[in-house]
């Protein structure tokens, strides 16, 4: 099963909206969402501190900042081929 890493933090309105998009796509496509709070790891904080939320699969950042459903869905579908 595909795992989507979702880099986030508390009190982040963009992150909240992005999670809703991810959960909708999860229902359709059946992947697992692994939420990663950037304040739990110094490397995550350094890498993603100013660009969260970040959606990542297999080490590839698919989208960050404002997460858009349709482009993200297209990118996720490439992992199912």
PyMOL Python script that loads the backbone (N, CA, C, O; Angstrom):
from pymol import cmd

cmd.read_pdbstr("""\
ATOM      1  N   UNK A   1       0.841  -1.187   0.000  1.00  0.00           N
ATOM      2  CA  UNK A   1       0.000   0.000   0.000  1.00  0.00           C
ATOM      3  C   UNK A   1       0.880   1.242   0.000  1.00  0.00           C
ATOM      4  O   UNK A   1       1.926   1.279   0.648  1.00  0.00           O
ATOM      5  N   UNK A   2       0.449   2.239  -0.723  1.00  0.00           N
ATOM      6  CA  UNK A   2       1.173   3.495  -0.832  1.00  0.00           C
ATOM      7  C   UNK A   2       1.083   4.273   0.485  1.00  0.00           C
ATOM      8  O   UNK A   2       0.016   4.353   1.094  1.00  0.00           O
ATOM      9  N   UNK A   3       2.208   4.843   0.914  1.00  0.00           N
ATOM     10  CA  UNK A   3       2.229   5.692   2.100  1.00  0.00           C
ATOM     11  C   UNK A   3       2.579   7.108   1.682  1.00  0.00           C
ATOM     12  O   UNK A   3       3.572   7.348   0.995  1.00  0.00           O
ATOM     13  N   UNK A   4       1.735   8.043   2.113  1.00  0.00           N
ATOM     14  CA  UNK A   4       1.961   9.460   1.863  1.00  0.00           C
ATOM     15  C   UNK A   4       2.450  10.080   3.163  1.00  0.00           C
ATOM     16  O   UNK A   4       1.776   9.994   4.189  1.00  0.00           O
ATOM     17  N   UNK A   5       3.622  10.705   3.119  1.00  0.00           N
ATOM     18  CA  UNK A   5       4.142  11.417   4.280  1.00  0.00           C
ATOM     19  C   UNK A   5       3.639  12.852   4.201  1.00  0.00           C
ATOM     20  O   UNK A   5       3.777  13.522   3.177  1.00  0.00           O
ATOM     21  N   UNK A   6       3.059  13.304   5.294  1.00  0.00           N
ATOM     22  CA  UNK A   6       2.474  14.637   5.359  1.00  0.00           C
ATOM     23  C   UNK A   6       3.179  15.418   6.455  1.00  0.00           C
ATOM     24  O   UNK A   6       2.959  15.188   7.644  1.00  0.00           O
ATOM     25  N   UNK A   7       4.040  16.357   6.029  1.00  0.00           N
ATOM     26  CA  UNK A   7       4.785  17.182   6.980  1.00  0.00           C
ATOM     27  C   UNK A   7       3.911  18.364   7.375  1.00  0.00           C
ATOM     28  O   UNK A   7       3.387  19.080   6.521  1.00  0.00           O
ATOM     29  N   UNK A   8       3.762  18.558   8.681  1.00  0.00           N
ATOM     30  CA  UNK A   8       2.794  19.501   9.212  1.00  0.00           C
ATOM     31  C   UNK A   8       3.275  20.062  10.538  1.00  0.00           C
ATOM     32  O   UNK A   8       4.362  19.725  11.009  1.00  0.00           O
ATOM     33  N   UNK A   9       2.464  20.916  11.133  1.00  0.00           N
ATOM     34  CA  UNK A   9       2.701  21.390  12.501  1.00  0.00           C
ATOM     35  C   UNK A   9       1.358  21.820  13.075  1.00  0.00           C
ATOM     36  O   UNK A   9       0.386  21.984  12.338  1.00  0.00           O
ATOM     37  N   UNK A  10       1.307  21.999  14.373  1.00  0.00           N
ATOM     38  CA  UNK A  10       0.086  22.439  15.043  1.00  0.00           C
ATOM     39  C   UNK A  10      -0.205  23.899  14.694  1.00  0.00           C
ATOM     40  O   UNK A  10       0.702  24.664  14.366  1.00  0.00           O
ATOM     41  N   UNK A  11      -1.466  24.267  14.769  1.00  0.00           N
ATOM     42  CA  UNK A  11      -1.904  25.644  14.535  1.00  0.00           C
ATOM     43  C   UNK A  11      -1.482  26.166  13.164  1.00  0.00           C
ATOM     44  O   UNK A  11      -0.950  27.269  13.040  1.00  0.00           O
ATOM     45  N   UNK A  12      -1.729  25.357  12.145  1.00  0.00           N
ATOM     46  CA  UNK A  12      -1.361  25.698  10.771  1.00  0.00           C
ATOM     47  C   UNK A  12      -2.611  25.550   9.898  1.00  0.00           C
ATOM     48  O   UNK A  12      -2.962  24.435   9.512  1.00  0.00           O
ATOM     49  N   UNK A  13      -3.283  26.659   9.584  1.00  0.00           N
ATOM     50  CA  UNK A  13      -4.503  26.573   8.779  1.00  0.00           C
ATOM     51  C   UNK A  13      -4.294  25.922   7.401  1.00  0.00           C
ATOM     52  O   UNK A  13      -5.151  25.173   6.932  1.00  0.00           O
ATOM     53  N   UNK A  14      -3.165  26.207   6.761  1.00  0.00           N
ATOM     54  CA  UNK A  14      -2.890  25.558   5.471  1.00  0.00           C
ATOM     55  C   UNK A  14      -2.766  24.050   5.635  1.00  0.00           C
ATOM     56  O   UNK A  14      -3.205  23.285   4.776  1.00  0.00           O
ATOM     57  N   UNK A  15      -2.169  23.632   6.735  1.00  0.00           N
ATOM     58  CA  UNK A  15      -2.018  22.203   7.011  1.00  0.00           C
ATOM     59  C   UNK A  15      -3.379  21.542   7.215  1.00  0.00           C
ATOM     60  O   UNK A  15      -3.622  20.435   6.735  1.00  0.00           O
ATOM     61  N   UNK A  16      -4.255  22.228   7.926  1.00  0.00           N
ATOM     62  CA  UNK A  16      -5.597  21.686   8.166  1.00  0.00           C
ATOM     63  C   UNK A  16      -6.344  21.491   6.853  1.00  0.00           C
ATOM     64  O   UNK A  16      -6.983  20.459   6.646  1.00  0.00           O
ATOM     65  N   UNK A  17      -6.264  22.482   5.965  1.00  0.00           N
ATOM     66  CA  UNK A  17      -6.922  22.372   4.661  1.00  0.00           C
ATOM     67  C   UNK A  17      -6.302  21.261   3.833  1.00  0.00           C
ATOM     68  O   UNK A  17      -7.012  20.504   3.171  1.00  0.00           O
ATOM     69  N   UNK A  18      -4.977  21.161   3.869  1.00  0.00           N
ATOM     70  CA  UNK A  18      -4.280  20.127   3.105  1.00  0.00           C
ATOM     71  C   UNK A  18      -4.664  18.737   3.594  1.00  0.00           C
ATOM     72  O   UNK A  18      -4.825  17.819   2.790  1.00  0.00           O
ATOM     73  N   UNK A  19      -4.808  18.578   4.891  1.00  0.00           N
ATOM     74  CA  UNK A  19      -5.180  17.275   5.434  1.00  0.00           C
ATOM     75  C   UNK A  19      -6.568  16.869   4.947  1.00  0.00           C
ATOM     76  O   UNK A  19      -6.799  15.694   4.661  1.00  0.00           O
ATOM     77  N   UNK A  20      -7.478  17.805   4.851  1.00  0.00           N
ATOM     78  CA  UNK A  20      -8.810  17.486   4.326  1.00  0.00           C
ATOM     79  C   UNK A  20      -8.731  16.996   2.887  1.00  0.00           C
ATOM     80  O   UNK A  20      -9.417  16.045   2.512  1.00  0.00           O
ATOM     81  N   UNK A  21      -7.894  17.644   2.077  1.00  0.00           N
ATOM     82  CA  UNK A  21      -7.690  17.212   0.694  1.00  0.00           C
ATOM     83  C   UNK A  21      -7.111  15.801   0.670  1.00  0.00           C
ATOM     84  O   UNK A  21      -7.574  14.946  -0.085  1.00  0.00           O
ATOM     85  N   UNK A  22      -6.101  15.562   1.494  1.00  0.00           N
ATOM     86  CA  UNK A  22      -5.480  14.236   1.554  1.00  0.00           C
ATOM     87  C   UNK A  22      -6.477  13.168   1.987  1.00  0.00           C
ATOM     88  O   UNK A  22      -6.493  12.072   1.427  1.00  0.00           O
ATOM     89  N   UNK A  23      -7.295  13.473   2.962  1.00  0.00           N
ATOM     90  CA  UNK A  23      -8.266  12.490   3.443  1.00  0.00           C
ATOM     91  C   UNK A  23      -9.304  12.165   2.373  1.00  0.00           C
ATOM     92  O   UNK A  23      -9.732  11.016   2.265  1.00  0.00           O
ATOM     93  N   UNK A  24      -9.717  13.154   1.581  1.00  0.00           N
ATOM     94  CA  UNK A  24     -10.633  12.892   0.466  1.00  0.00           C
ATOM     95  C   UNK A  24      -9.984  11.969  -0.549  1.00  0.00           C
ATOM     96  O   UNK A  24     -10.597  11.006  -1.011  1.00  0.00           O
ATOM     97  N   UNK A  25      -8.738  12.269  -0.894  1.00  0.00           N
ATOM     98  CA  UNK A  25      -8.021  11.430  -1.859  1.00  0.00           C
ATOM     99  C   UNK A  25      -7.742  10.043  -1.295  1.00  0.00           C
ATOM    100  O   UNK A  25      -7.733   9.060  -2.037  1.00  0.00           O
ATOM    101  N   UNK A  26      -7.516   9.959  -0.003  1.00  0.00           N
ATOM    102  CA  UNK A  26      -7.277   8.673   0.646  1.00  0.00           C
ATOM    103  C   UNK A  26      -8.502   7.762   0.497  1.00  0.00           C
ATOM    104  O   UNK A  26      -8.365   6.568   0.229  1.00  0.00           O
ATOM    105  N   UNK A  27      -9.694   8.330   0.670  1.00  0.00           N
ATOM    106  CA  UNK A  27     -10.913   7.546   0.502  1.00  0.00           C
ATOM    107  C   UNK A  27     -11.027   6.998  -0.911  1.00  0.00           C
ATOM    108  O   UNK A  27     -11.461   5.863  -1.112  1.00  0.00           O
ATOM    109  N   UNK A  28     -10.638   7.804  -1.885  1.00  0.00           N
ATOM    110  CA  UNK A  28     -10.729   7.399  -3.288  1.00  0.00           C
ATOM    111  C   UNK A  28      -9.637   6.413  -3.690  1.00  0.00           C
ATOM    112  O   UNK A  28      -9.911   5.419  -4.363  1.00  0.00           O
ATOM    113  N   UNK A  29      -8.408   6.686  -3.283  1.00  0.00           N
ATOM    114  CA  UNK A  29      -7.260   5.935  -3.786  1.00  0.00           C
ATOM    115  C   UNK A  29      -6.731   4.865  -2.834  1.00  0.00           C
ATOM    116  O   UNK A  29      -6.028   3.950  -3.263  1.00  0.00           O
ATOM    117  N   UNK A  30      -7.059   4.969  -1.554  1.00  0.00           N
ATOM    118  CA  UNK A  30      -6.696   3.923  -0.613  1.00  0.00           C
ATOM    119  C   UNK A  30      -5.258   3.903  -0.137  1.00  0.00           C
ATOM    120  O   UNK A  30      -4.710   2.824   0.085  1.00  0.00           O
ATOM    121  N   UNK A  31      -4.633   5.039   0.027  1.00  0.00           N
ATOM    122  CA  UNK A  31      -3.271   5.087   0.563  1.00  0.00           C
ATOM    123  C   UNK A  31      -3.297   5.356   2.061  1.00  0.00           C
ATOM    124  O   UNK A  31      -4.343   5.659   2.634  1.00  0.00           O
ATOM    125  N   UNK A  32      -2.126   5.239   2.685  1.00  0.00           N
ATOM    126  CA  UNK A  32      -1.962   5.523   4.104  1.00  0.00           C
ATOM    127  C   UNK A  32      -1.343   6.911   4.250  1.00  0.00           C
ATOM    128  O   UNK A  32      -0.431   7.275   3.508  1.00  0.00           O
ATOM    129  N   UNK A  33      -1.847   7.678   5.212  1.00  0.00           N
ATOM    130  CA  UNK A  33      -1.270   8.996   5.504  1.00  0.00           C
ATOM    131  C   UNK A  33      -0.461   8.881   6.788  1.00  0.00           C
ATOM    132  O   UNK A  33      -0.982   8.471   7.825  1.00  0.00           O
ATOM    133  N   UNK A  34       0.810   9.243   6.712  1.00  0.00           N
ATOM    134  CA  UNK A  34       1.663   9.288   7.899  1.00  0.00           C
ATOM    135  C   UNK A  34       1.974  10.751   8.187  1.00  0.00           C
ATOM    136  O   UNK A  34       2.766  11.376   7.481  1.00  0.00           O
ATOM    137  N   UNK A  35       1.351  11.288   9.222  1.00  0.00           N
ATOM    138  CA  UNK A  35       1.581  12.686   9.589  1.00  0.00           C
ATOM    139  C   UNK A  35       2.907  12.801  10.331  1.00  0.00           C
ATOM    140  O   UNK A  35       3.217  12.004  11.216  1.00  0.00           O
ATOM    141  N   UNK A  36       3.681  13.816   9.948  1.00  0.00           N
ATOM    142  CA  UNK A  36       4.969  14.064  10.581  1.00  0.00           C
ATOM    143  C   UNK A  36       5.028  15.520  11.031  1.00  0.00           C
ATOM    144  O   UNK A  36       5.098  16.434  10.209  1.00  0.00           O
ATOM    145  N   UNK A  37       5.000  15.721  12.335  1.00  0.00           N
ATOM    146  CA  UNK A  37       5.115  17.058  12.907  1.00  0.00           C
ATOM    147  C   UNK A  37       6.568  17.498  12.785  1.00  0.00           C
ATOM    148  O   UNK A  37       7.463  16.860  13.340  1.00  0.00           O
ATOM    149  N   UNK A  38       6.801  18.583  12.064  1.00  0.00           N
ATOM    150  CA  UNK A  38       8.183  19.006  11.811  1.00  0.00           C
ATOM    151  C   UNK A  38       8.933  19.373  13.080  1.00  0.00           C
ATOM    152  O   UNK A  38      10.163  19.406  13.078  1.00  0.00           O
ATOM    153  N   UNK A  39       8.214  19.652  14.173  1.00  0.00           N
ATOM    154  CA  UNK A  39       8.878  19.985  15.431  1.00  0.00           C
ATOM    155  C   UNK A  39       9.330  18.747  16.198  1.00  0.00           C
ATOM    156  O   UNK A  39       9.905  18.866  17.280  1.00  0.00           O
ATOM    157  N   UNK A  40       9.075  17.562  15.649  1.00  0.00           N
ATOM    158  CA  UNK A  40       9.515  16.320  16.284  1.00  0.00           C
ATOM    159  C   UNK A  40      10.877  15.846  15.773  1.00  0.00           C
ATOM    160  O   UNK A  40      11.434  14.880  16.296  1.00  0.00           O
ATOM    161  N   UNK A  41      11.417  16.525  14.750  1.00  0.00           N
ATOM    162  CA  UNK A  41      12.683  16.095  14.162  1.00  0.00           C
ATOM    163  C   UNK A  41      13.410  17.328  13.616  1.00  0.00           C
ATOM    164  O   UNK A  41      12.847  18.072  12.813  1.00  0.00           O
ATOM    165  N   UNK A  42      14.633  17.542  14.039  1.00  0.00           N
ATOM    166  CA  UNK A  42      15.394  18.724  13.607  1.00  0.00           C
ATOM    167  C   UNK A  42      15.597  18.771  12.095  1.00  0.00           C
ATOM    168  O   UNK A  42      15.574  19.849  11.502  1.00  0.00           O
ATOM    169  N   UNK A  43      15.796  17.614  11.468  1.00  0.00           N
ATOM    170  CA  UNK A  43      15.984  17.579  10.015  1.00  0.00           C
ATOM    171  C   UNK A  43      14.707  18.001   9.296  1.00  0.00           C
ATOM    172  O   UNK A  43      14.753  18.743   8.315  1.00  0.00           O
ATOM    173  N   UNK A  44      13.565  17.520   9.793  1.00  0.00           N
ATOM    174  CA  UNK A  44      12.291  17.919   9.183  1.00  0.00           C
ATOM    175  C   UNK A  44      12.076  19.415   9.343  1.00  0.00           C
ATOM    176  O   UNK A  44      11.643  20.087   8.407  1.00  0.00           O
ATOM    177  N   UNK A  45      12.376  19.936  10.520  1.00  0.00           N
ATOM    178  CA  UNK A  45      12.189  21.360  10.790  1.00  0.00           C
ATOM    179  C   UNK A  45      13.057  22.197   9.853  1.00  0.00           C
ATOM    180  O   UNK A  45      12.599  23.193   9.294  1.00  0.00           O
ATOM    181  N   UNK A  46      14.299  21.788   9.689  1.00  0.00           N
ATOM    182  CA  UNK A  46      15.208  22.520   8.811  1.00  0.00           C
ATOM    183  C   UNK A  46      14.759  22.442   7.355  1.00  0.00           C
ATOM    184  O   UNK A  46      14.804  23.439   6.634  1.00  0.00           O
ATOM    185  N   UNK A  47      14.330  21.264   6.926  1.00  0.00           N
ATOM    186  CA  UNK A  47      13.958  21.058   5.528  1.00  0.00           C
ATOM    187  C   UNK A  47      12.620  21.699   5.167  1.00  0.00           C
ATOM    188  O   UNK A  47      12.459  22.228   4.067  1.00  0.00           O
ATOM    189  N   UNK A  48      11.660  21.652   6.094  1.00  0.00           N
ATOM    190  CA  UNK A  48      10.286  22.027   5.741  1.00  0.00           C
ATOM    191  C   UNK A  48       9.708  23.180   6.560  1.00  0.00           C
ATOM    192  O   UNK A  48       8.533  23.513   6.407  1.00  0.00           O
ATOM    193  N   UNK A  49      10.510  23.787   7.419  1.00  0.00           N
ATOM    194  CA  UNK A  49      10.002  24.797   8.340  1.00  0.00           C
ATOM    195  C   UNK A  49       9.257  25.948   7.706  1.00  0.00           C
ATOM    196  O   UNK A  49       8.306  26.464   8.293  1.00  0.00           O
ATOM    197  N   UNK A  50       9.671  26.367   6.508  1.00  0.00           N
ATOM    198  CA  UNK A  50       9.020  27.525   5.887  1.00  0.00           C
ATOM    199  C   UNK A  50       8.110  27.161   4.719  1.00  0.00           C
ATOM    200  O   UNK A  50       7.505  28.045   4.112  1.00  0.00           O
ATOM    201  N   UNK A  51       8.006  25.861   4.392  1.00  0.00           N
ATOM    202  CA  UNK A  51       7.190  25.495   3.221  1.00  0.00           C
ATOM    203  C   UNK A  51       6.037  24.556   3.544  1.00  0.00           C
ATOM    204  O   UNK A  51       5.346  24.104   2.631  1.00  0.00           O
ATOM    205  N   UNK A  52       5.807  24.248   4.826  1.00  0.00           N
ATOM    206  CA  UNK A  52       4.731  23.316   5.154  1.00  0.00           C
ATOM    207  C   UNK A  52       3.373  23.902   4.788  1.00  0.00           C
ATOM    208  O   UNK A  52       3.211  25.121   4.731  1.00  0.00           O
ATOM    209  N   UNK A  53       2.422  23.052   4.547  1.00  0.00           N
ATOM    210  CA  UNK A  53       2.475  21.601   4.559  1.00  0.00           C
ATOM    211  C   UNK A  53       3.205  21.053   3.336  1.00  0.00           C
ATOM    212  O   UNK A  53       3.279  21.703   2.293  1.00  0.00           O
ATOM    213  N   UNK A  54       3.740  19.847   3.485  1.00  0.00           N
ATOM    214  CA  UNK A  54       4.420  19.165   2.395  1.00  0.00           C
ATOM    215  C   UNK A  54       3.835  17.764   2.270  1.00  0.00           C
ATOM    216  O   UNK A  54       3.680  17.052   3.263  1.00  0.00           O
ATOM    217  N   UNK A  55       3.513  17.378   1.039  1.00  0.00           N
ATOM    218  CA  UNK A  55       3.036  16.028   0.739  1.00  0.00           C
ATOM    219  C   UNK A  55       4.154  15.325  -0.009  1.00  0.00           C
ATOM    220  O   UNK A  55       4.635  15.812  -1.032  1.00  0.00           O
ATOM    221  N   UNK A  56       4.567  14.167   0.514  1.00  0.00           N
ATOM    222  CA  UNK A  56       5.724  13.461  -0.022  1.00  0.00           C
ATOM    223  C   UNK A  56       5.418  11.971  -0.164  1.00  0.00           C
ATOM    224  O   UNK A  56       4.746  11.378   0.680  1.00  0.00           O
ATOM    225  N   UNK A  57       5.922  11.379  -1.245  1.00  0.00           N
ATOM    226  CA  UNK A  57       5.832   9.934  -1.457  1.00  0.00           C
ATOM    227  C   UNK A  57       7.195   9.448  -1.917  1.00  0.00           C
ATOM    228  O   UNK A  57       7.786  10.023  -2.831  1.00  0.00           O
ATOM    229  N   UNK A  58       7.692   8.402  -1.293  1.00  0.00           N
ATOM    230  CA  UNK A  58       8.984   7.803  -1.655  1.00  0.00           C
ATOM    231  C   UNK A  58      10.105   8.847  -1.753  1.00  0.00           C
ATOM    232  O   UNK A  58      10.936   8.790  -2.660  1.00  0.00           O
ATOM    233  N   UNK A  59      10.119   9.795  -0.814  1.00  0.00           N
ATOM    234  CA  UNK A  59      11.165  10.806  -0.783  1.00  0.00           C
ATOM    235  C   UNK A  59      10.988  11.937  -1.778  1.00  0.00           C
ATOM    236  O   UNK A  59      11.823  12.839  -1.836  1.00  0.00           O
ATOM    237  N   UNK A  60       9.917  11.909  -2.562  1.00  0.00           N
ATOM    238  CA  UNK A  60       9.653  12.947  -3.565  1.00  0.00           C
ATOM    239  C   UNK A  60       8.568  13.891  -3.056  1.00  0.00           C
ATOM    240  O   UNK A  60       7.460  13.461  -2.733  1.00  0.00           O
ATOM    241  N   UNK A  61       8.895  15.180  -2.988  1.00  0.00           N
ATOM    242  CA  UNK A  61       7.906  16.179  -2.590  1.00  0.00           C
ATOM    243  C   UNK A  61       6.947  16.396  -3.748  1.00  0.00           C
ATOM    244  O   UNK A  61       7.348  16.856  -4.817  1.00  0.00           O
ATOM    245  N   UNK A  62       5.670  16.062  -3.534  1.00  0.00           N
ATOM    246  CA  UNK A  62       4.677  16.192  -4.584  1.00  0.00           C
ATOM    247  C   UNK A  62       4.064  17.584  -4.629  1.00  0.00           C
ATOM    248  O   UNK A  62       3.857  18.141  -5.706  1.00  0.00           O
ATOM    249  N   UNK A  63       3.772  18.144  -3.459  1.00  0.00           N
ATOM    250  CA  UNK A  63       3.248  19.499  -3.356  1.00  0.00           C
ATOM    251  C   UNK A  63       3.616  20.058  -1.991  1.00  0.00           C
ATOM    252  O   UNK A  63       3.868  19.319  -1.039  1.00  0.00           O
ATOM    253  N   UNK A  64       3.638  21.379  -1.925  1.00  0.00           N
ATOM    254  CA  UNK A  64       3.846  22.045  -0.639  1.00  0.00           C
ATOM    255  C   UNK A  64       3.128  23.387  -0.664  1.00  0.00           C
ATOM    256  O   UNK A  64       2.774  23.903  -1.724  1.00  0.00           O
ATOM    257  N   UNK A  65       2.923  23.935   0.517  1.00  0.00           N
ATOM    258  CA  UNK A  65       2.209  25.209   0.615  1.00  0.00           C
ATOM    259  C   UNK A  65       0.717  24.986   0.436  1.00  0.00           C
ATOM    260  O   UNK A  65       0.093  24.267   1.217  1.00  0.00           O
ATOM    261  N   UNK A  66       0.151  25.596  -0.579  1.00  0.00           N
ATOM    262  CA  UNK A  66      -1.272  25.400  -0.871  1.00  0.00           C
ATOM    263  C   UNK A  66      -1.419  24.100  -1.651  1.00  0.00           C
ATOM    264  O   UNK A  66      -0.945  23.988  -2.782  1.00  0.00           O
ATOM    265  N   UNK A  67      -2.079  23.122  -1.041  1.00  0.00           N
ATOM    266  CA  UNK A  67      -2.241  21.799  -1.645  1.00  0.00           C
ATOM    267  C   UNK A  67      -3.512  21.797  -2.488  1.00  0.00           C
ATOM    268  O   UNK A  67      -4.601  22.073  -1.984  1.00  0.00           O
ATOM    269  N   UNK A  68      -3.364  21.486  -3.766  1.00  0.00           N
ATOM    270  CA  UNK A  68      -4.477  21.487  -4.705  1.00  0.00           C
ATOM    271  C   UNK A  68      -4.850  20.055  -5.067  1.00  0.00           C
ATOM    272  O   UNK A  68      -4.001  19.257  -5.463  1.00  0.00           O
ATOM    273  N   UNK A  69      -6.135  19.747  -4.923  1.00  0.00           N
ATOM    274  CA  UNK A  69      -6.635  18.380  -5.060  1.00  0.00           C
ATOM    275  C   UNK A  69      -6.354  17.760  -6.433  1.00  0.00           C
ATOM    276  O   UNK A  69      -5.793  16.667  -6.509  1.00  0.00           O
ATOM    277  N   UNK A  70      -6.730  18.433  -7.500  1.00  0.00           N
ATOM    278  CA  UNK A  70      -6.634  17.823  -8.831  1.00  0.00           C
ATOM    279  C   UNK A  70      -5.183  17.546  -9.233  1.00  0.00           C
ATOM    280  O   UNK A  70      -4.883  16.427  -9.648  1.00  0.00           O
ATOM    281  N   UNK A  71      -4.263  18.526  -9.126  1.00  0.00           N
ATOM    282  CA  UNK A  71      -2.872  18.213  -9.470  1.00  0.00           C
ATOM    283  C   UNK A  71      -2.262  17.136  -8.556  1.00  0.00           C
ATOM    284  O   UNK A  71      -1.483  16.299  -9.012  1.00  0.00           O
ATOM    285  N   UNK A  72      -2.623  17.167  -7.265  1.00  0.00           N
ATOM    286  CA  UNK A  72      -2.091  16.160  -6.352  1.00  0.00           C
ATOM    287  C   UNK A  72      -2.614  14.775  -6.714  1.00  0.00           C
ATOM    288  O   UNK A  72      -1.858  13.804  -6.690  1.00  0.00           O
ATOM    289  N   UNK A  73      -3.882  14.674  -7.045  1.00  0.00           N
ATOM    290  CA  UNK A  73      -4.473  13.391  -7.455  1.00  0.00           C
ATOM    291  C   UNK A  73      -3.726  12.821  -8.663  1.00  0.00           C
ATOM    292  O   UNK A  73      -3.413  11.631  -8.701  1.00  0.00           O
ATOM    293  N   UNK A  74      -3.442  13.677  -9.647  1.00  0.00           N
ATOM    294  CA  UNK A  74      -2.714  13.231 -10.846  1.00  0.00           C
ATOM    295  C   UNK A  74      -1.334  12.709 -10.475  1.00  0.00           C
ATOM    296  O   UNK A  74      -0.897  11.680 -10.992  1.00  0.00           O
ATOM    297  N   UNK A  75      -0.647  13.413  -9.582  1.00  0.00           N
ATOM    298  CA  UNK A  75       0.690  12.970  -9.163  1.00  0.00           C
ATOM    299  C   UNK A  75       0.621  11.649  -8.403  1.00  0.00           C
ATOM    300  O   UNK A  75       1.456  10.768  -8.609  1.00  0.00           O
ATOM    301  N   UNK A  76      -0.373  11.510  -7.525  1.00  0.00           N
ATOM    302  CA  UNK A  76      -0.514  10.282  -6.745  1.00  0.00           C
ATOM    303  C   UNK A  76      -0.823   9.094  -7.651  1.00  0.00           C
ATOM    304  O   UNK A  76      -0.331   7.991  -7.415  1.00  0.00           O
ATOM    305  N   UNK A  77      -1.623   9.308  -8.670  1.00  0.00           N
ATOM    306  CA  UNK A  77      -1.984   8.209  -9.572  1.00  0.00           C
ATOM    307  C   UNK A  77      -0.760   7.621 -10.276  1.00  0.00           C
ATOM    308  O   UNK A  77      -0.782   6.450 -10.655  1.00  0.00           O
ATOM    309  N   UNK A  78       0.298   8.398 -10.457  1.00  0.00           N
ATOM    310  CA  UNK A  78       1.495   7.876 -11.119  1.00  0.00           C
ATOM    311  C   UNK A  78       2.166   6.782 -10.268  1.00  0.00           C
ATOM    312  O   UNK A  78       2.921   5.968 -10.800  1.00  0.00           O
ATOM    313  N   UNK A  79       1.905   6.758  -8.982  1.00  0.00           N
ATOM    314  CA  UNK A  79       2.505   5.752  -8.109  1.00  0.00           C
ATOM    315  C   UNK A  79       1.722   4.439  -8.127  1.00  0.00           C
ATOM    316  O   UNK A  79       2.158   3.453  -7.532  1.00  0.00           O
ATOM    317  N   UNK A  80       0.583   4.417  -8.795  1.00  0.00           N
ATOM    318  CA  UNK A  80      -0.253   3.225  -8.839  1.00  0.00           C
ATOM    319  C   UNK A  80      -0.074   2.448 -10.135  1.00  0.00           C
ATOM    320  O   UNK A  80      -0.748   1.439 -10.339  1.00  0.00           O
ATOM    321  N   UNK A  81       0.817   2.891 -11.013  1.00  0.00           N
ATOM    322  CA  UNK A  81       1.013   2.214 -12.300  1.00  0.00           C
ATOM    323  C   UNK A  81       2.006   1.092 -12.196  1.00  0.00           C
ATOM    324  O   UNK A  81       2.285   0.420 -13.189  1.00  0.00           O
TER     325      UNK A  81
END
""", "prot")
cmd.dss("prot")
cmd.show_as("cartoon", "prot")
cmd.util.cbc("prot")
cmd.orient("prot")
